[in-house]
Amino acid sequence: MELSEHLKTLLRTLPERPGVYHHIDKDGVILYIGKAKNLKKRVSSYFHKSHDSARLSMLVRKVADIQTIVTETEFDALLLENTLIKKHQPRYNINLKDGKTYPWVCIKKERFPRIFATRRRIEDGSEYFGPYASVKMMYTVLDIIKEVFTLRTCQLTMDQSAIESGKYRACLEFHIKRCLAPCEGRQDEGSYLADVQGARQLLRGDLKATRERLFGQMMAHAAAQEFEAAQFVKERLERLDAYQSKSTVLNPALGSVDVFSLLSDAEYGYVNMLHIRDGAVIQSFTLELRKRLEEMDSELMALGLAELRERFPSEAKLVLVSHEPEVVPPNVEVVVPQRGDKRAAVELSERNARAYRAERLKNVQLVDPERHSDRIMRQMQKDLRLPFEPRRIECFDNSNIQGTNPVSACVVFIDGKPAKSEYRHFNVKTVEGPDDFATMKEALSRRYTRALNEGLPLPQLVLIDGGKGQLSAAVEVFDELGLRGRVALIGIAKRLEELYFPEDPVPLYLDKRSETLKVLQQARNEAHRFGITHHRARRSKSSLSSALDGIPGVGPATVQILLETFKSVAGIRKAKPEALVAAVGAKKADAVRLALGQG
């Protein structure tokens, strides 16, 4: 690619520092925003090497200007990049949504602060916890706060003069012991703020401090022989313990930890975050990132980590991740656990990411089936290392019993779905005995010789049910017909679901949950079903007609009439003589009865 003098000058003068760069087109529109540890090396790499991605090549051709912003550290560059992407939404960048519509729990800045849910953040000094991806989870937390702490829900201004003058009256919440009526001066502000602090700790996941404070209050009341007050605090403590036992899903010894996991496919990345405190998951959120330029998993993890820690501030110093991020946040320890309780926490996060992805894909499949199939085709192309999307897949399988009645079946999948009108089966003609390889060669040769002669559409992928032997037989046929390089060949072995490629001795193993593997398995199973059904029909027809073959005066047409009328040889044997005479005449009926030992 020939660079303009302006770009050549810019590339020579770029700083060798961390920072953020903008690719800009001739109209001044920002095409792409990226970050770099070394701006000069990173930006120059776009223009000094060839790119496999057509999208990336197109981006480079459109760049007319480059702007840079230098930062102190690479992590600062990551945060700035994150902010600028959300602000400008460049066409070639990963999509980020800011999540402002999610609900928060607010501790209002006022005398005798209220705690309530809101979707609007007002910068008035109030504290906000969240946002919560699940409204149900947020209200569960608010319910336990109401049960454990005696906080007001009214909207009174709580002026000291109004309280002293007796302006306010206690409401129903006081009478059901959910509020201690600070509006009537029955609770002092210090005691109320202690409850607010306990609620604040609960929202942060620190149940231990709240439990210790309540236990201390209970023992103090008991020592003072205030048994009703001690019982009241004990009931609050029991509710807190019940909440903790229900919410604890991991070992409490983990302490305060944040967990991030990444699930990635050809089009999207999904980063799940869990905030875990004393074994309880207090917050969960999954961020969907749309890929633009074939970003690596380490890049997606770094971006998701920075974005989610910005949205959900956390004091945890230990961060567990499923993939090593490209950039590590300062002042925290990032670990990729391999076993034990920490690995269990990461696996829990991965399950949440998979559940979110499955829900999203199900919605897309219902709302936009074409987009769903396009995504699967791109994923299959990537997983199977194909030069093109496998829009048409043909799968072959053989069926026989000790070489008798050999058949081969071909099923067709178009855009990942069965096209049953194009299924074909082959009655093998040239193979004697149980020779699976020769049977496969005959079926493939007949199928694609005809396709080439008649100009029929060729598949992008041919799937062979079997291992290296069956695949080698298929390779021989493709070499003879000149199809190598035009049609991809893969063998799938049943036991471990290994995928074999021509001239590659090492099989490919896909994740058992992979959509690519599921499509291949479905095609293989469908070919097996279609083939064995036809094989059974041939075998049944052969065994049924064999007892009627060779009867003098009884030809194929008569045999067909008998089987259609009486369904089977057993049915013919049970038939009354007059029924046989009515079906085929007296002479043939006597010959049949004599041959079947009934004469």
C-alpha positions as CSV (number, residue, x, y, z in Angstrom):
1,M,0.0,0.0,0.0
2,E,1.4,3.4,-1.0
3,L,1.3,5.9,1.9
4,S,0.8,9.6,1.5
5,E,3.6,12.0,2.5
6,H,1.5,13.2,5.4
7,L,1.2,9.7,6.9
8,K,4.9,8.9,6.3
9,T,5.8,12.1,8.2
10,L,3.4,11.2,11.0
11,L,4.8,7.6,11.4
12,R,8.3,8.9,11.6
13,T,7.4,11.4,14.4
14,L,5.2,9.3,16.6
15,P,6.3,9.1,20.3
16,E,7.6,5.8,21.7
17,R,5.4,6.2,24.8
18,P,2.1,4.6,26.1
19,G,-1.0,6.3,24.8
20,V,-4.1,6.3,22.7
21,Y,-4.3,6.7,18.9
22,H,-7.1,7.7,16.5
23,H,-7.3,6.5,12.9
24,I,-9.2,9.2,11.0
25,D,-10.5,9.2,7.4
26,K,-10.4,11.9,4.8
27,D,-13.7,13.5,6.1
28,G,-12.4,13.8,9.6
29,V,-14.4,10.9,10.9
30,I,-12.8,8.7,13.6
31,L,-12.6,5.1,12.2
32,Y,-10.8,3.4,15.1
33,I,-9.5,4.2,18.6
34,G,-6.7,2.0,20.0
35,K,-4.2,1.9,22.9
36,A,-0.6,1.0,22.8
37,K,2.4,0.4,25.1
38,N,4.6,2.0,22.4
39,L,2.6,4.3,20.0
40,K,5.3,4.3,17.3
41,K,5.6,0.5,17.1
42,R,1.9,-0.2,17.3
43,V,0.6,2.4,14.8
44,S,3.5,1.7,12.3
45,S,2.5,-2.0,12.4
46,Y,-0.8,-1.2,10.6
47,F,1.1,0.1,7.5
48,H,4.2,-2.0,7.4
49,K,2.8,-5.5,7.2
50,S,0.1,-7.4,5.3
51,H,-3.2,-8.3,7.0
52,D,-5.2,-11.5,6.7
53,S,-8.4,-9.8,7.8
54,A,-10.3,-8.0,5.0
55,R,-11.9,-5.7,7.5
56,L,-8.5,-4.6,8.9
57,S,-7.1,-4.1,5.3
58,M,-10.1,-1.9,4.5
59,L,-9.6,0.2,7.7
60,V,-5.9,0.8,6.8
61,R,-6.8,1.9,3.2
62,K,-9.3,4.5,4.6
63,V,-6.8,6.1,7.1
64,A,-5.9,9.7,6.1
65,D,-4.8,11.1,9.4
66,I,-3.6,9.8,12.8
67,Q,-3.9,11.6,16.2
68,T,-2.3,10.4,19.4
69,I,-2.7,11.1,23.2
70,V,0.3,10.2,25.4
71,T,-0.4,8.7,28.8
72,E,1.8,7.8,31.8
73,T,1.1,4.1,31.8
74,E,-0.4,1.4,29.6
75,F,-3.3,1.0,32.0
76,D,-4.1,4.7,31.9
77,A,-4.2,4.3,28.1
78,L,-6.6,1.4,28.4
79,L,-9.0,3.5,30.6
80,L,-8.8,6.5,28.2
81,E,-9.4,4.2,25.2
82,N,-12.4,2.8,27.0
83,T,-13.8,6.3,27.7
84,L,-13.2,7.6,24.1
85,I,-14.7,4.5,22.5
86,K,-18.0,5.0,24.4
87,K,-18.0,8.7,23.6
88,H,-17.2,8.5,19.8
89,Q,-18.5,4.9,19.0
90,P,-16.1,4.4,16.1
91,R,-17.2,2.1,13.3
92,Y,-14.3,-0.4,13.6
93,N,-14.2,-0.6,17.4
94,I,-15.7,-3.1,19.9
95,N,-19.2,-1.9,20.9
96,L,-19.4,-0.7,24.5
97,K,-22.7,0.3,26.3
98,D,-22.5,2.4,29.4
99,G,-25.3,0.7,31.4
100,K,-26.8,3.9,32.8
101,T,-30.3,2.5,32.8
102,Y,-29.5,-0.2,35.3
103,P,-30.9,0.4,38.9
104,W,-28.8,1.4,41.8
105,V,-29.3,1.4,45.6
106,C,-29.0,4.9,47.0
107,I,-28.0,6.0,50.5
108,K,-29.4,9.5,50.5
109,K,-27.3,12.3,51.9
110,E,-29.6,13.8,54.5
111,R,-30.4,13.6,58.2
112,F,-31.5,10.1,59.1
113,P,-30.5,8.8,55.5
114,R,-33.0,6.7,53.6
115,I,-32.0,3.7,51.5
116,F,-34.0,3.1,48.4
117,A,-33.7,1.9,44.7
118,T,-33.3,4.4,41.9
119,R,-32.4,4.5,38.2
120,R,-31.2,8.1,38.4
121,R,-27.8,9.1,39.8
122,I,-27.9,12.6,41.2
123,E,-24.5,14.1,42.1
124,D,-25.6,15.5,45.5
125,G,-23.2,13.6,47.7
126,S,-25.4,10.6,48.1
127,E,-23.8,7.1,47.9
128,Y,-24.8,4.7,45.1
129,F,-24.2,0.9,45.1
130,G,-24.6,-1.0,41.8
131,P,-25.6,-0.9,39.1
132,Y,-27.5,-4.2,39.5
133,A,-28.0,-6.3,36.3
134,S,-30.8,-8.2,38.1
135,V,-33.6,-6.1,39.6
136,K,-34.7,-9.2,41.6
137,M,-31.2,-9.4,43.2
138,M,-31.4,-5.7,44.1
139,Y,-34.8,-6.0,45.8
140,T,-33.6,-9.2,47.7
141,V,-30.8,-7.1,49.2
142,L,-33.2,-4.2,50.0
143,D,-35.5,-6.7,51.7
144,I,-32.8,-8.1,54.0
145,I,-31.8,-4.5,54.9
146,K,-35.3,-3.8,55.9
147,E,-35.4,-7.0,58.0
148,V,-32.1,-6.5,59.7
149,F,-31.9,-2.8,60.2
150,T,-34.6,-0.4,61.5
151,L,-34.4,2.3,58.9
152,R,-37.1,4.8,57.9
153,T,-38.9,4.7,54.5
154,C,-40.9,8.0,54.8
155,Q,-39.9,11.2,52.9
156,L,-40.1,13.6,55.9
157,T,-37.4,16.3,56.0
158,M,-36.4,15.4,59.6
159,D,-35.6,18.9,60.8
160,Q,-34.5,18.9,64.4
161,S,-36.9,21.7,65.2
162,A,-39.9,19.8,63.7
163,I,-39.0,16.7,65.7
164,E,-38.7,18.7,69.0
165,S,-42.0,20.5,68.4
166,G,-43.8,17.2,67.9
167,K,-44.8,17.9,64.3
168,Y,-44.4,14.3,63.1
169,R,-46.3,11.2,64.2
170,A,-45.0,7.6,64.1
171,C,-46.3,5.6,61.2
172,L,-47.2,1.9,60.7
173,E,-43.5,0.9,60.2
174,F,-42.9,1.8,63.9
175,H,-45.8,-0.3,65.1
176,I,-44.6,-3.4,63.2
177,K,-41.0,-2.8,64.5
178,R,-39.4,-1.9,61.2
179,C,-38.6,1.6,62.3
180,L,-37.8,3.1,65.7
181,A,-39.6,6.4,65.0
182,P,-36.7,8.9,64.8
183,C,-39.3,11.4,63.6
184,E,-40.7,11.4,67.2
185,G,-37.3,11.5,68.8
186,R,-37.5,7.8,69.9
187,Q,-34.1,7.0,68.2
188,D,-31.1,9.3,68.3
189,E,-29.1,10.1,65.2
190,G,-26.0,8.2,66.3
191,S,-27.9,4.9,66.8
192,Y,-29.6,5.4,63.4
193,L,-26.3,6.1,61.6
194,A,-24.9,2.9,63.1
195,D,-27.7,1.0,61.3
196,V,-26.9,2.9,58.1
197,Q,-23.3,1.9,58.5
198,G,-24.4,-1.8,58.9
199,A,-26.5,-1.5,55.7
200,R,-23.6,0.0,53.9
201,Q,-21.3,-2.9,54.9
202,L,-24.0,-5.4,53.8
203,L,-24.2,-3.7,50.4
204,R,-20.4,-4.0,50.2
205,G,-20.7,-7.7,51.1
206,D,-19.1,-7.3,54.5
207,L,-21.5,-9.3,56.6
208,K,-18.9,-10.2,59.3
209,A,-18.7,-6.7,60.8
210,T,-22.5,-6.3,60.8
211,R,-22.9,-9.7,62.5
212,E,-20.3,-8.8,65.2
213,R,-22.1,-5.5,65.9
214,L,-25.5,-7.1,66.3
215,F,-24.1,-9.9,68.5
216,G,-22.5,-7.2,70.7
217,Q,-25.8,-5.4,71.0
218,M,-27.6,-8.6,71.9
219,M,-25.1,-9.5,74.6
220,A,-25.2,-5.9,76.0
221,H,-29.0,-6.0,76.3
222,A,-28.9,-9.5,77.9
223,A,-26.3,-8.3,80.4
224,A,-28.6,-5.4,81.3
225,Q,-31.5,-7.8,81.7
226,E,-33.3,-6.1,78.8
227,F,-34.5,-9.4,77.4
228,E,-37.1,-8.1,75.0
229,A,-34.6,-5.9,73.4
230,A,-32.1,-8.7,73.3
231,Q,-34.6,-11.0,71.7
232,F,-35.4,-8.3,69.1
233,V,-31.7,-8.0,68.1
234,K,-31.4,-11.8,68.2
235,E,-34.2,-12.1,65.6
236,R,-32.4,-9.6,63.4
237,L,-29.1,-11.6,63.8
238,E,-30.9,-14.8,62.8
239,R,-32.3,-13.1,59.6
240,L,-28.8,-12.0,58.7
241,D,-27.4,-15.6,59.2
242,A,-30.2,-17.0,57.1
243,Y,-29.4,-14.5,54.3
244,Q,-25.7,-15.4,54.5
245,S,-26.4,-19.2,54.4
246,K,-28.5,-18.8,51.3
247,S,-26.1,-16.5,49.5
248,T,-22.9,-18.4,50.3
249,V,-22.1,-20.6,47.3
250,L,-18.3,-20.7,47.7
251,N,-15.8,-21.3,50.5
252,P,-15.9,-18.2,52.9
253,A,-12.1,-18.5,53.2
254,L,-11.9,-16.8,49.8
255,G,-12.6,-13.5,51.6
256,S,-13.0,-10.4,49.3
257,V,-12.3,-11.3,45.7
258,D,-13.4,-10.2,42.2
259,V,-13.8,-12.8,39.5
260,F,-13.7,-12.2,35.7
261,S,-14.2,-14.8,33.0
262,L,-14.3,-14.6,29.2
263,L,-16.3,-16.6,26.7
264,S,-15.5,-15.7,23.1
265,D,-16.8,-16.7,19.6
266,A,-16.2,-15.4,16.1
267,E,-18.4,-12.4,16.5
268,Y,-18.7,-11.5,20.3
269,G,-16.9,-11.7,23.5
270,Y,-18.7,-12.1,26.9
271,V,-17.0,-11.0,30.1
272,N,-18.7,-12.0,33.3
273,M,-17.9,-10.3,36.6
274,L,-18.6,-11.7,40.1
275,H,-18.0,-9.7,43.3
276,I,-17.5,-12.4,46.1
277,R,-17.4,-11.5,49.7
278,D,-17.0,-14.2,52.4
279,G,-18.1,-16.9,49.9
280,A,-21.3,-15.0,48.9
281,V,-21.8,-13.6,45.4
282,I,-23.1,-10.1,46.0
283,Q,-23.0,-8.8,42.5
284,S,-22.9,-10.3,39.0
285,F,-22.8,-8.7,35.6
286,T,-22.0,-9.9,32.0
287,L,-20.6,-7.4,29.5
288,E,-21.1,-8.2,25.8
289,L,-18.3,-7.0,23.5
290,R,-18.8,-7.0,19.7
291,K,-15.6,-7.8,17.9
292,R,-14.5,-5.6,15.0
293,L,-10.9,-6.5,14.1
294,E,-10.4,-10.1,15.3
295,E,-9.3,-9.0,18.8
296,M,-7.4,-11.6,20.9
297,D,-8.8,-13.0,24.1
298,S,-6.2,-11.1,26.1
299,E,-7.4,-7.8,24.6
300,L,-11.0,-8.6,25.3
301,M,-10.2,-9.6,28.9
302,A,-8.2,-6.4,29.5
303,L,-11.0,-4.2,28.0
304,G,-13.7,-6.0,30.0
305,L,-11.7,-5.8,33.2
306,A,-11.2,-2.1,32.9
307,E,-14.8,-1.4,31.9
308,L,-16.4,-3.4,34.6
309,R,-14.1,-2.2,37.4
310,E,-15.0,1.4,36.3
311,R,-18.7,0.7,36.3
312,F,-18.6,-1.4,39.5
313,P,-16.0,0.1,41.9
314,S,-14.5,-2.5,44.2
315,E,-12.0,-2.6,47.1
316,A,-10.9,-6.2,46.5
317,K,-7.2,-6.5,46.0
318,L,-7.3,-10.0,44.5
319,V,-8.7,-10.5,41.0
320,L,-9.3,-14.0,39.6
321,V,-9.5,-14.4,35.8
322,S,-10.0,-17.1,33.3
323,H,-7.6,-15.6,30.7
324,E,-4.5,-13.5,31.4
325,P,-5.4,-9.9,30.4
326,E,-3.2,-7.9,28.0
327,V,-2.9,-5.1,30.6
328,V,-3.1,-5.6,34.4
329,P,-4.8,-2.9,36.6
330,P,-2.5,-1.2,39.1
331,N,-2.7,-2.0,42.8
332,V,-4.3,-5.4,42.4
333,E,-3.1,-9.0,42.1
334,V,-4.4,-10.8,39.0
335,V,-4.3,-14.6,39.2
336,V,-5.4,-17.3,36.7
337,P,-6.2,-20.2,39.2
338,Q,-5.7,-23.8,38.1
339,R,-7.4,-25.7,41.0
340,G,-9.1,-25.5,44.3
341,D,-11.7,-22.9,45.6
342,K,-10.3,-20.1,43.4
343,R,-10.7,-22.2,40.3
344,A,-14.3,-23.1,41.4
345,A,-15.0,-19.4,41.6
346,V,-13.8,-18.9,38.0
347,E,-15.9,-21.8,36.8
348,L,-19.0,-20.3,38.5
349,S,-18.3,-17.1,36.6
350,E,-17.8,-19.0,33.3
351,R,-21.2,-20.7,33.8
352,N,-22.8,-17.3,34.2
353,A,-21.1,-16.1,31.0
354,R,-22.3,-19.2,29.1
355,A,-25.9,-18.8,30.4
356,Y,-25.9,-15.1,29.3
357,R,-24.6,-16.0,25.9
358,A,-27.1,-18.9,25.4
359,E,-29.9,-16.5,26.3
360,R,-28.7,-13.9,23.9
361,L,-28.2,-16.4,21.1
362,K,-31.7,-17.8,21.7
363,N,-33.2,-14.4,21.3
364,V,-31.2,-13.7,18.1
365,Q,-32.3,-17.1,16.7
366,L,-36.0,-16.2,17.3
367,V,-35.8,-12.6,16.2
368,D,-33.3,-12.8,13.4
369,P,-32.7,-16.4,12.2
370,E,-30.5,-15.3,9.3
371,R,-28.1,-13.4,11.5
372,H,-28.0,-16.5,13.8
373,S,-27.0,-18.8,10.9
374,D,-24.5,-16.3,9.6
375,R,-22.8,-16.2,13.0
376,I,-22.6,-20.0,13.2
377,M,-21.1,-20.2,9.7
378,R,-18.4,-17.7,10.7
379,Q,-17.7,-19.6,13.8
380,M,-17.4,-22.9,11.9
381,Q,-15.0,-21.3,9.4
382,K,-12.8,-20.1,12.2
383,D,-13.0,-23.4,14.3
384,L,-12.3,-25.7,11.3
385,R,-9.7,-23.4,9.7
386,L,-11.6,-23.3,6.4
387,P,-10.9,-20.8,3.6
388,F,-14.6,-20.1,3.2
389,E,-17.8,-20.5,5.2
390,P,-19.3,-24.0,5.0
391,R,-22.7,-22.9,3.8
392,R,-23.3,-26.4,2.2
393,I,-22.1,-29.5,4.1
394,E,-22.5,-33.0,2.8
395,C,-22.0,-35.9,5.2
396,F,-21.5,-39.6,4.2
397,D,-22.0,-42.8,6.2
398,N,-21.9,-46.5,5.3
399,S,-24.2,-49.3,6.6
400,N,-24.0,-53.1,6.2
401,I,-24.0,-56.3,8.2
402,Q,-21.0,-58.5,7.4
403,G,-21.0,-57.1,3.9
404,T,-24.7,-57.9,3.1
405,N,-26.9,-55.2,1.6
406,P,-24.3,-52.5,1.7
407,V,-25.6,-48.9,1.4
408,S,-24.1,-45.5,1.7
409,A,-26.0,-42.4,2.7
410,C,-25.4,-38.7,1.9
411,V,-27.2,-36.0,3.9
412,V,-27.0,-32.3,3.1
413,F,-27.0,-29.3,5.5
414,I,-27.5,-25.8,4.2
415,D,-26.6,-22.9,6.5
416,G,-26.3,-25.4,9.4
417,K,-29.8,-26.9,8.9
418,P,-30.9,-30.2,7.3
419,A,-32.0,-30.0,3.7
420,K,-33.9,-33.3,3.5
421,S,-35.1,-32.9,-0.1
422,E,-31.4,-33.2,-1.1
423,Y,-30.6,-36.4,0.9
424,R,-29.4,-39.3,-1.3
425,H,-28.7,-43.0,-0.7
426,F,-26.5,-45.3,-2.7
427,N,-27.0,-49.0,-3.2
428,V,-23.4,-50.2,-3.4
429,K,-22.8,-52.2,-6.6
430,T,-19.0,-52.9,-7.0
431,V,-18.0,-53.9,-3.5
432,E,-18.1,-57.5,-2.2
433,G,-17.8,-58.2,1.5
434,P,-17.4,-55.8,4.4
435,D,-15.1,-53.2,2.9
436,D,-16.0,-49.9,4.4
437,F,-13.2,-48.0,2.6
438,A,-14.2,-49.3,-0.9
439,T,-17.9,-48.5,-0.1
440,M,-17.0,-44.9,0.8
441,K,-14.9,-44.6,-2.4
442,E,-17.8,-45.8,-4.6
443,A,-20.4,-43.5,-3.0
444,L,-18.1,-40.4,-3.2
445,S,-17.1,-41.2,-6.8
446,R,-20.7,-41.6,-8.0
447,R,-21.9,-38.5,-6.1
448,Y,-19.2,-36.1,-7.4
449,T,-18.7,-37.5,-10.8
450,R,-22.4,-36.8,-11.5
451,A,-22.1,-33.4,-9.8
452,L,-19.2,-32.4,-12.1
453,N,-20.8,-33.8,-15.2
454,E,-24.2,-32.1,-14.6
455,G,-22.9,-28.9,-13.1
456,L,-24.6,-29.4,-9.8
457,P,-23.5,-27.2,-6.8
458,L,-20.5,-28.5,-4.9
459,P,-20.4,-28.3,-1.1
460,Q,-17.9,-26.2,0.8
461,L,-17.3,-29.1,3.2
462,V,-17.6,-32.9,3.0
463,L,-17.8,-34.7,6.3
464,I,-16.8,-38.3,6.4
465,D,-18.1,-40.5,9.3
466,G,-15.0,-42.3,10.3
467,G,-11.3,-41.9,11.1
468,K,-8.1,-41.8,9.1
469,G,-9.0,-44.9,6.9
470,Q,-12.3,-43.5,5.6
471,L,-10.8,-40.1,5.1
472,S,-7.9,-41.5,3.1
473,A,-10.4,-43.3,0.8
474,A,-12.2,-39.9,0.3
475,V,-8.9,-38.2,-0.4
476,E,-8.1,-40.7,-3.2
477,V,-11.5,-40.0,-4.9
478,F,-11.0,-36.2,-4.6
479,D,-7.5,-36.5,-6.1
480,E,-8.9,-38.5,-9.0
481,L,-11.7,-36.0,-9.6
482,G,-9.6,-32.9,-9.1
483,L,-11.6,-31.7,-6.1
484,R,-8.7,-31.2,-3.6
485,G,-8.5,-27.5,-2.7
486,R,-12.0,-26.8,-4.1
487,V,-13.9,-28.8,-1.4
488,A,-12.7,-29.2,2.2
489,L,-12.6,-32.7,3.6
490,I,-12.9,-33.7,7.3
491,G,-13.3,-37.0,9.0
492,I,-15.1,-37.3,12.4
493,A,-14.4,-40.3,14.6
494,K,-17.2,-41.3,17.1
495,R,-15.3,-42.3,20.2
496,L,-13.7,-39.0,21.2
497,E,-15.2,-36.9,18.5
498,E,-11.8,-36.3,16.9
499,L,-11.7,-34.3,13.7
500,Y,-9.2,-35.5,11.1
501,F,-7.9,-33.4,8.3
502,P,-6.0,-34.7,5.2
503,E,-2.2,-34.9,5.6
504,D,-2.5,-33.9,9.3
505,P,-1.8,-36.8,11.7
506,V,-2.9,-34.9,14.7
507,P,-6.7,-34.7,15.2
508,L,-8.5,-31.5,16.2
509,Y,-10.6,-31.7,19.5
510,L,-13.3,-29.1,19.8
511,D,-15.0,-28.1,23.1
512,K,-17.9,-30.5,23.7
513,R,-20.2,-27.4,24.1
514,S,-19.0,-25.9,20.7
515,E,-21.7,-25.0,18.3
516,T,-19.4,-26.1,15.4
517,L,-19.1,-29.6,16.9
518,K,-22.9,-29.7,17.5
519,V,-23.6,-29.0,13.8
520,L,-21.0,-31.7,12.7
521,Q,-22.5,-34.2,15.2
522,Q,-26.0,-33.5,14.0
523,A,-24.9,-34.1,10.4
524,R,-23.1,-37.3,11.3
525,N,-26.1,-38.6,13.3
526,E,-28.5,-37.7,10.6
527,A,-26.4,-39.5,8.0
528,H,-26.3,-42.6,10.2
529,R,-30.0,-42.5,10.8
530,F,-30.8,-42.0,7.1
531,G,-28.3,-44.7,6.0
532,I,-29.4,-47.4,8.6
533,T,-33.1,-46.8,7.8
534,H,-32.4,-47.5,4.1
535,H,-30.2,-50.5,5.0
536,R,-32.9,-52.0,7.2
537,A,-35.5,-51.6,4.5
538,R,-33.3,-53.4,2.0
539,R,-32.5,-56.2,4.4
540,S,-36.2,-56.6,5.3
541,K,-37.2,-56.6,1.7
542,S,-34.6,-59.2,1.0
543,S,-35.5,-61.5,3.9
544,L,-39.2,-61.2,3.1
545,S,-39.0,-62.0,-0.5
546,S,-36.5,-64.8,-0.2
547,A,-39.1,-67.4,0.9
548,L,-41.2,-66.6,-2.1
549,D,-38.4,-66.6,-4.6
550,G,-38.1,-69.6,-7.0
551,I,-41.7,-70.8,-6.7
552,P,-42.7,-72.2,-10.1
553,G,-45.3,-69.9,-11.8
554,V,-44.9,-67.2,-9.2
555,G,-43.0,-64.1,-10.5
556,P,-42.0,-60.7,-9.0
557,A,-45.4,-59.2,-9.8
558,T,-47.2,-61.9,-8.0
559,V,-44.8,-61.7,-5.0
560,Q,-45.5,-58.0,-4.8
561,I,-49.3,-58.5,-4.8
562,L,-49.0,-61.1,-2.0
563,L,-46.8,-58.8,0.2
564,E,-49.0,-55.8,-0.4
565,T,-52.1,-57.9,0.5
566,F,-50.8,-59.9,3.4
567,K,-47.9,-57.6,4.5
568,S,-45.4,-60.5,5.3
569,V,-44.6,-64.1,4.7
570,A,-46.1,-64.9,8.1
571,G,-49.3,-63.2,7.0
572,I,-49.3,-65.3,3.8
573,R,-48.9,-68.5,5.9
574,K,-51.8,-67.5,8.1
575,A,-54.1,-66.5,5.2
576,K,-57.1,-68.7,4.4
577,P,-57.0,-70.6,1.1
578,E,-59.9,-68.7,-0.3
579,A,-58.1,-65.3,0.5
580,L,-55.0,-66.5,-1.4
581,V,-57.2,-67.6,-4.4
582,A,-58.9,-64.2,-4.4
583,A,-55.6,-62.4,-4.4
584,V,-53.6,-64.4,-7.1
585,G,-55.8,-67.2,-8.5
586,A,-56.2,-70.8,-7.7
587,K,-53.2,-72.2,-9.5
588,K,-50.7,-69.7,-8.0
589,A,-52.3,-70.0,-4.6
590,D,-51.8,-73.8,-4.6
591,A,-48.1,-73.3,-5.7
592,V,-47.5,-70.8,-2.9
593,R,-49.2,-72.9,-0.2
594,L,-47.1,-75.9,-1.4
595,A,-43.9,-74.0,-1.3
596,L,-44.6,-72.7,2.2
597,G,-45.4,-76.3,3.5
598,Q,-49.1,-75.8,3.7
599,G,-50.2,-78.0,0.7
